[in-house]
Each structure stands twice: as structure tokens, then as C-alpha cells.
Amino acid sequence: MAGGKRNLRVTNGTARRSVRAWLRAQGRPCAICGQPIDYSLPPGHPLSFEVDEIVPVSLGGSPVDRANVQPAHRICNQRKGNRIGWRPDATGPRPLVPPRPTTDW
Ligand SMILES: [Zn+2]
């Protein structure tokens, strides 16, 4: 049995909070959709700030490397899921909004 295993969970927790605070302090817009992030929204809100890993942790990316994190909306982060460099399709179908008739005169 090999002993001396480092407690990575504690170390990562601190580093993760540090990276999160670092991103939050910059106040940058969402790296996925490009829209501003309201950093005052409570955690869990769809448009709240979340730390997004550019290379997902499940694919070997580091959640605490400042070169591998970017700010994102929670909803964008969830839609992006496990993909690298995913962006919402800006040219995709949009909800049809019929033009308002200008008959008020
Ligand atoms: Zn977004």
C-alpha cells in the first residue's frame, strides 16, 4: 500500500475559490455567448456567473489553471456541457416576431 497521498481536495478547493474570485474581479462578459454577466445574481440563477473550463475537467483540463478558465453564464455553461469551444449558433433559427402593424394614427 502506498501511503502519503496528498489531500488534493482541500488544495483544489482553495485554488478553485481563488480562481473564481480572480475571474469575478475582472467582470468580463460571458465567454460563450458574449453577453454581459450580472455578477450580483445569486448562485443557481440561470444568468449567474460560473467558472467555465475551456478544456473540461473530464477531458483532462485543470479547473484551477487560470489559463483554462473563463467566465460564463450558468445557463451557457450548462448548454455547452462537455464540449470545447462550443458557442450558441448565432445564425440559427430565431423566434419569429411578426412586425407590428403601424396603424395607430
Ligand atoms: Zn452566456
Backbone and ligand atoms as CSV (ligand in chain L), in Angstrom:
chain,resi,resn,atom,element,x,y,z
A,1,MET,N,N,0.838,-1.209,0.000
A,1,MET,CA,C,0.000,0.000,0.000
A,1,MET,C,C,0.870,1.256,0.000
A,2,ALA,N,N,0.616,2.106,-0.902
A,2,ALA,CA,C,1.391,3.343,-0.976
A,2,ALA,C,C,0.711,4.410,-0.142
A,3,GLY,N,N,1.435,4.951,0.803
A,3,GLY,CA,C,0.877,5.994,1.658
A,3,GLY,C,C,1.281,7.365,1.132
A,4,GLY,N,N,1.026,8.375,1.933
A,4,GLY,CA,C,1.488,9.730,1.619
A,4,GLY,C,C,0.732,10.386,0.485
A,5,LYS,N,N,-0.483,9.959,0.260
A,5,LYS,CA,C,-1.284,10.585,-0.795
A,5,LYS,C,C,-1.705,11.993,-0.347
A,6,ARG,N,N,-1.442,12.952,-1.187
A,6,ARG,CA,C,-1.774,14.326,-0.805
A,6,ARG,C,C,-3.273,14.558,-0.819
A,7,ASN,N,N,-3.716,15.399,0.049
A,7,ASN,CA,C,-5.141,15.719,0.102
A,7,ASN,C,C,-5.460,16.786,-0.950
A,8,LEU,N,N,-5.702,16.330,-2.173
A,8,LEU,CA,C,-5.901,17.256,-3.287
A,8,LEU,C,C,-7.223,18.012,-3.177
A,9,ARG,N,N,-8.169,17.401,-2.483
A,9,ARG,CA,C,-9.490,18.023,-2.422
A,9,ARG,C,C,-9.419,19.376,-1.711
A,10,VAL,N,N,-8.711,19.421,-0.603
A,10,VAL,CA,C,-8.585,20.666,0.149
A,10,VAL,C,C,-7.807,21.692,-0.665
A,11,THR,N,N,-6.695,21.245,-1.250
A,11,THR,CA,C,-5.868,22.136,-2.053
A,11,THR,C,C,-6.670,22.709,-3.220
A,12,ASN,N,N,-7.404,21.841,-3.922
A,12,ASN,CA,C,-8.174,22.291,-5.070
A,12,ASN,C,C,-9.297,23.233,-4.660
A,13,GLY,N,N,-9.887,22.974,-3.492
A,13,GLY,CA,C,-10.980,23.831,-3.046
A,13,GLY,C,C,-10.514,25.262,-2.871
A,14,THR,N,N,-9.359,25.419,-2.273
A,14,THR,CA,C,-8.811,26.760,-2.075
A,14,THR,C,C,-8.448,27.398,-3.406
A,15,ALA,N,N,-7.786,26.648,-4.261
A,15,ALA,CA,C,-7.369,27.174,-5.556
A,15,ALA,C,C,-8.583,27.515,-6.410
A,16,ARG,N,N,-9.610,26.719,-6.301
A,16,ARG,CA,C,-10.829,26.942,-7.063
A,16,ARG,C,C,-11.501,28.257,-6.652
A,17,ARG,N,N,-11.554,28.486,-5.334
A,17,ARG,CA,C,-12.139,29.737,-4.861
A,17,ARG,C,C,-11.304,30.926,-5.326
A,18,SER,N,N,-10.007,30.734,-5.337
A,18,SER,CA,C,-9.105,31.797,-5.758
A,18,SER,C,C,-9.315,32.136,-7.234
A,19,VAL,N,N,-9.445,31.110,-8.067
A,19,VAL,CA,C,-9.662,31.310,-9.498
A,19,VAL,C,C,-11.005,31.981,-9.742
A,20,ARG,N,N,-11.995,31.563,-8.970
A,20,ARG,CA,C,-13.344,32.123,-9.097
A,20,ARG,C,C,-13.333,33.613,-8.746
A,21,ALA,N,N,-12.652,33.951,-7.648
A,21,ALA,CA,C,-12.569,35.350,-7.235
A,21,ALA,C,C,-11.797,36.169,-8.264
A,22,TRP,N,N,-10.780,35.555,-8.835
A,22,TRP,CA,C,-9.956,36.233,-9.840
A,22,TRP,C,C,-10.793,36.572,-11.073
A,23,LEU,N,N,-11.598,35.614,-11.521
A,23,LEU,CA,C,-12.461,35.843,-12.688
A,23,LEU,C,C,-13.526,36.887,-12.374
A,24,ARG,N,N,-14.132,36.763,-11.207
A,24,ARG,CA,C,-15.214,37.666,-10.814
A,24,ARG,C,C,-14.712,39.108,-10.756
A,25,ALA,N,N,-13.485,39.284,-10.259
A,25,ALA,CA,C,-12.934,40.629,-10.097
A,25,ALA,C,C,-12.748,41.328,-11.443
A,26,GLN,N,N,-12.605,40.534,-12.511
A,26,GLN,CA,C,-12.394,41.132,-13.826
A,26,GLN,C,C,-13.690,41.627,-14.449
A,27,GLY,N,N,-14.817,41.015,-14.051
A,27,GLY,CA,C,-16.111,41.470,-14.534
A,27,GLY,C,C,-16.302,41.349,-16.032
A,28,ARG,N,N,-15.652,40.364,-16.634
A,28,ARG,CA,C,-15.741,40.199,-18.090
A,28,ARG,C,C,-17.089,39.605,-18.498
A,29,PRO,N,N,-17.483,39.812,-19.760
A,29,PRO,CA,C,-18.719,39.187,-20.246
A,29,PRO,C,C,-18.558,37.684,-20.412
A,30,CYS,N,N,-19.687,37.021,-20.638
A,30,CYS,CA,C,-19.701,35.571,-20.823
A,30,CYS,C,C,-18.829,35.177,-22.020
A,31,ALA,N,N,-17.928,34.231,-21.805
A,31,ALA,CA,C,-17.012,33.820,-22.862
A,31,ALA,C,C,-17.710,32.956,-23.907
A,32,ILE,N,N,-18.910,32.496,-23.594
A,32,ILE,CA,C,-19.615,31.605,-24.514
A,32,ILE,C,C,-20.562,32.387,-25.423
A,33,CYS,N,N,-21.395,33.247,-24.839
A,33,CYS,CA,C,-22.381,33.965,-25.656
A,33,CYS,C,C,-21.991,35.423,-25.887
A,34,GLY,N,N,-21.023,35.924,-25.110
A,34,GLY,CA,C,-20.557,37.296,-25.325
A,34,GLY,C,C,-21.379,38.361,-24.635
A,35,GLN,N,N,-22.448,37.959,-23.966
A,35,GLN,CA,C,-23.301,38.923,-23.271
A,35,GLN,C,C,-22.731,39.223,-21.879
A,36,PRO,N,N,-23.022,40.409,-21.349
A,36,PRO,CA,C,-22.529,40.743,-20.004
A,36,PRO,C,C,-23.096,39.789,-18.955
A,37,ILE,N,N,-22.348,39.622,-17.895
A,37,ILE,CA,C,-22.796,38.797,-16.775
A,37,ILE,C,C,-23.112,39.710,-15.610
A,38,ASP,N,N,-24.284,39.497,-14.983
A,38,ASP,CA,C,-24.617,40.231,-13.774
A,38,ASP,C,C,-24.016,39.465,-12.595
A,39,TYR,N,N,-22.871,39.956,-12.137
A,39,TYR,CA,C,-22.139,39.226,-11.104
A,39,TYR,C,C,-22.815,39.285,-9.740
A,40,SER,N,N,-23.910,40.063,-9.647
A,40,SER,CA,C,-24.590,40.164,-8.357
A,40,SER,C,C,-25.714,39.136,-8.232
A,41,LEU,N,N,-25.992,38.409,-9.311
A,41,LEU,CA,C,-27.064,37.415,-9.249
A,41,LEU,C,C,-26.655,36.268,-8.318
A,42,PRO,N,N,-27.631,35.707,-7.613
A,42,PRO,CA,C,-27.316,34.626,-6.671
A,42,PRO,C,C,-26.906,33.354,-7.411
A,43,PRO,N,N,-26.037,32.542,-6.795
A,43,PRO,CA,C,-25.636,31.278,-7.414
A,43,PRO,C,C,-26.863,30.420,-7.681
A,44,GLY,N,N,-26.891,29.771,-8.838
A,44,GLY,CA,C,-28.036,28.948,-9.179
A,44,GLY,C,C,-28.958,29.644,-10.159
A,45,HIS,N,N,-28.892,30.968,-10.235
A,45,HIS,CA,C,-29.668,31.702,-11.228
A,45,HIS,C,C,-29.123,31.368,-12.611
A,46,PRO,N,N,-30.013,31.164,-13.610
A,46,PRO,CA,C,-29.539,30.768,-14.951
A,46,PRO,C,C,-28.524,31.738,-15.542
A,47,LEU,N,N,-28.625,33.016,-15.196
A,47,LEU,CA,C,-27.717,34.001,-15.779
A,47,LEU,C,C,-26.619,34.418,-14.807
A,48,SER,N,N,-26.470,33.642,-13.741
A,48,SER,CA,C,-25.426,33.979,-12.774
A,48,SER,C,C,-24.058,33.546,-13.301
A,49,PHE,N,N,-23.035,34.041,-12.641
A,49,PHE,CA,C,-21.660,33.782,-13.046
A,49,PHE,C,C,-21.222,32.380,-12.635
A,50,GLU,N,N,-20.589,31.686,-13.581
A,50,GLU,CA,C,-19.969,30.405,-13.255
A,50,GLU,C,C,-18.601,30.336,-13.890
A,51,VAL,N,N,-17.723,29.566,-13.280
A,51,VAL,CA,C,-16.407,29.338,-13.858
A,51,VAL,C,C,-16.526,28.223,-14.892
A,52,ASP,N,N,-16.132,28.539,-16.115
A,52,ASP,CA,C,-16.183,27.544,-17.191
A,52,ASP,C,C,-14.765,27.102,-17.523
A,53,GLU,N,N,-14.556,25.806,-17.619
A,53,GLU,CA,C,-13.249,25.312,-18.031
A,53,GLU,C,C,-13.207,25.236,-19.546
A,54,ILE,N,N,-12.180,25.832,-20.137
A,54,ILE,CA,C,-12.040,25.818,-21.597
A,54,ILE,C,C,-11.857,24.379,-22.077
A,55,VAL,N,N,-10.945,23.661,-21.453
A,55,VAL,CA,C,-10.860,22.212,-21.648
A,55,VAL,C,C,-11.508,21.579,-20.418
A,56,PRO,N,N,-12.651,20.886,-20.632
A,56,PRO,CA,C,-13.383,20.341,-19.489
A,56,PRO,C,C,-12.510,19.434,-18.615
A,57,VAL,N,N,-12.818,19.451,-17.323
A,57,VAL,CA,C,-12.061,18.630,-16.381
A,57,VAL,C,C,-12.128,17.157,-16.783
A,58,SER,N,N,-13.288,16.746,-17.290
A,58,SER,CA,C,-13.453,15.340,-17.672
A,58,SER,C,C,-12.583,14.975,-18.862
A,59,LEU,N,N,-12.063,15.995,-19.561
A,59,LEU,CA,C,-11.190,15.725,-20.706
A,59,LEU,C,C,-9.731,16.061,-20.371
A,60,GLY,N,N,-9.470,16.236,-19.087
A,60,GLY,CA,C,-8.084,16.432,-18.681
A,60,GLY,C,C,-7.702,17.867,-18.395
A,61,GLY,N,N,-8.658,18.804,-18.533
A,61,GLY,CA,C,-8.356,20.204,-18.253
A,61,GLY,C,C,-8.262,20.461,-16.753
A,62,SER,N,N,-7.596,21.531,-16.403
A,62,SER,CA,C,-7.463,21.873,-14.989
A,62,SER,C,C,-8.524,22.886,-14.596
A,63,PRO,N,N,-9.246,22.621,-13.489
A,63,PRO,CA,C,-10.271,23.578,-13.028
A,63,PRO,C,C,-9.673,24.757,-12.274
A,64,VAL,N,N,-8.377,24.731,-12.025
A,64,VAL,CA,C,-7.773,25.792,-11.222
A,64,VAL,C,C,-6.655,26.524,-11.953
A,65,ASP,N,N,-6.423,26.150,-13.217
A,65,ASP,CA,C,-5.402,26.828,-14.005
A,65,ASP,C,C,-6.037,28.061,-14.635
A,66,ARG,N,N,-5.471,29.243,-14.333
A,66,ARG,CA,C,-6.091,30.479,-14.832
A,66,ARG,C,C,-6.090,30.554,-16.351
A,67,ALA,N,N,-5.243,29.774,-16.995
A,67,ALA,CA,C,-5.219,29.758,-18.453
A,67,ALA,C,C,-6.328,28.878,-19.022
A,68,ASN,N,N,-6.994,28.120,-18.146
A,68,ASN,CA,C,-8.006,27.180,-18.623
A,68,ASN,C,C,-9.407,27.541,-18.148
A,69,VAL,N,N,-9.564,28.722,-17.564
A,69,VAL,CA,C,-10.887,29.101,-17.076
A,69,VAL,C,C,-11.341,30.403,-17.718
A,70,GLN,N,N,-12.637,30.545,-17.811
A,70,GLN,CA,C,-13.229,31.750,-18.360
A,70,GLN,C,C,-14.592,31.944,-17.699
A,71,PRO,N,N,-15.066,33.201,-17.653
A,71,PRO,CA,C,-16.375,33.434,-17.044
A,71,PRO,C,C,-17.494,33.054,-18.010
A,72,ALA,N,N,-18.568,32.527,-17.469
A,72,ALA,CA,C,-19.709,32.163,-18.308
A,72,ALA,C,C,-20.986,32.252,-17.496
A,73,HIS,N,N,-22.105,32.440,-18.208
A,73,HIS,CA,C,-23.406,32.301,-17.561
A,73,HIS,C,C,-23.594,30.831,-17.172
A,74,ARG,N,N,-24.305,30.629,-16.100
A,74,ARG,CA,C,-24.614,29.267,-15.689
A,74,ARG,C,C,-25.342,28.514,-16.823
A,75,ILE,N,N,-26.315,29.177,-17.446
A,75,ILE,CA,C,-27.096,28.518,-18.486
A,75,ILE,C,C,-26.224,28.194,-19.700
A,76,CYS,N,N,-25.300,29.097,-20.039
A,76,CYS,CA,C,-24.420,28.854,-21.179
A,76,CYS,C,C,-23.475,27.701,-20.878
A,77,ASN,N,N,-22.970,27.693,-19.669
A,77,ASN,CA,C,-22.076,26.630,-19.233
A,77,ASN,C,C,-22.783,25.279,-19.319
A,78,GLN,N,N,-24.055,25.274,-18.928
A,78,GLN,CA,C,-24.807,24.025,-18.950
A,78,GLN,C,C,-25.088,23.591,-20.382
A,79,ARG,N,N,-25.387,24.559,-21.242
A,79,ARG,CA,C,-25.685,24.214,-22.639
A,79,ARG,C,C,-24.426,23.728,-23.340
A,80,LYS,N,N,-23.295,24.328,-22.969
A,80,LYS,CA,C,-22.031,23.949,-23.574
A,80,LYS,C,C,-21.661,22.521,-23.183
A,81,GLY,N,N,-21.935,22.194,-21.900
A,81,GLY,CA,C,-21.682,20.851,-21.424
A,81,GLY,C,C,-20.215,20.474,-21.516
A,82,ASN,N,N,-19.953,19.355,-22.139
A,82,ASN,CA,C,-18.612,18.778,-22.141
A,82,ASN,C,C,-17.824,19.127,-23.395
A,83,ARG,N,N,-18.282,20.129,-24.150
A,83,ARG,CA,C,-17.643,20.407,-25.431
A,83,ARG,C,C,-16.591,21.507,-25.298
A,84,ILE,N,N,-15.641,21.493,-26.168
A,84,ILE,CA,C,-14.593,22.511,-26.169
A,84,ILE,C,C,-14.939,23.558,-27.227
A,85,GLY,N,N,-14.953,24.831,-26.802
A,85,GLY,CA,C,-15.140,25.914,-27.760
A,85,GLY,C,C,-16.536,26.018,-28.328
A,86,TRP,N,N,-17.512,25.417,-27.638
A,86,TRP,CA,C,-18.883,25.490,-28.139
A,86,TRP,C,C,-19.431,26.900,-27.985
A,87,ARG,N,N,-20.202,27.338,-28.979
A,87,ARG,CA,C,-20.873,28.638,-28.894
A,87,ARG,C,C,-22.309,28.468,-29.377
A,88,PRO,N,N,-23.196,29.277,-28.834
A,88,PRO,CA,C,-24.563,29.227,-29.347
A,88,PRO,C,C,-24.577,29.634,-30.814
A,89,ASP,N,N,-25.416,28.987,-31.581
A,89,ASP,CA,C,-25.454,29.245,-33.018
A,89,ASP,C,C,-26.140,30.573,-33.292
A,90,ALA,N,N,-25.341,31.584,-33.580
A,90,ALA,CA,C,-25.883,32.935,-33.762
A,90,ALA,C,C,-26.696,33.051,-35.040
A,91,THR,N,N,-26.436,32.153,-36.003
A,91,THR,CA,C,-27.149,32.252,-37.273
A,91,THR,C,C,-28.321,31.278,-37.331
A,92,GLY,N,N,-28.584,30.598,-36.250
A,92,GLY,CA,C,-29.660,29.616,-36.230
A,92,GLY,C,C,-31.025,30.259,-36.251
A,93,PRO,N,N,-32.052,29.424,-36.240
A,93,PRO,CA,C,-33.409,29.977,-36.295
A,93,PRO,C,C,-33.713,30.815,-35.056
A,94,ARG,N,N,-34.340,31.934,-35.290
A,94,ARG,CA,C,-34.742,32.789,-34.173
A,94,ARG,C,C,-36.254,32.746,-34.043
A,95,PRO,N,N,-36.752,33.052,-32.868
A,95,PRO,CA,C,-38.209,33.102,-32.723
A,95,PRO,C,C,-38.789,34.163,-33.650
A,96,LEU,N,N,-39.840,33.779,-34.334
A,96,LEU,CA,C,-40.448,34.694,-35.292
A,96,LEU,C,C,-41.264,35.751,-34.573
A,97,VAL,N,N,-40.880,36.996,-34.768
A,97,VAL,CA,C,-41.637,38.098,-34.193
A,97,VAL,C,C,-42.278,38.863,-35.342
A,98,PRO,N,N,-43.582,38.733,-35.478
A,98,PRO,CA,C,-44.244,39.441,-36.593
A,98,PRO,C,C,-44.117,40.949,-36.417
A,99,PRO,N,N,-43.856,41.656,-37.480
A,99,PRO,CA,C,-43.745,43.123,-37.377
A,99,PRO,C,C,-45.074,43.716,-36.962
A,100,ARG,N,N,-44.985,44.687,-36.051
A,100,ARG,CA,C,-46.218,45.319,-35.571
A,100,ARG,C,C,-46.795,46.210,-36.651
A,101,PRO,N,N,-48.054,46.050,-36.950
A,101,PRO,CA,C,-48.651,46.966,-37.928
A,101,PRO,C,C,-48.697,48.384,-37.374
A,102,THR,N,N,-48.333,49.304,-38.225
A,102,THR,CA,C,-48.295,50.702,-37.751
A,102,THR,C,C,-49.588,51.399,-38.151
A,103,THR,N,N,-50.618,51.054,-37.395
A,103,THR,CA,C,-51.925,51.610,-37.755
A,103,THR,C,C,-52.437,52.591,-36.711
A,104,ASP,N,N,-51.583,52.932,-35.755
A,104,ASP,CA,C,-52.084,53.865,-34.744
A,104,ASP,C,C,-51.753,55.314,-35.146
A,105,TRP,N,N,-52.724,55.949,-35.803
A,105,TRP,CA,C,-52.587,57.351,-36.237
A,105,TRP,C,C,-53.927,57.976,-36.188
L,1,ZN,ZN,ZN,-23.616,33.429,-21.733
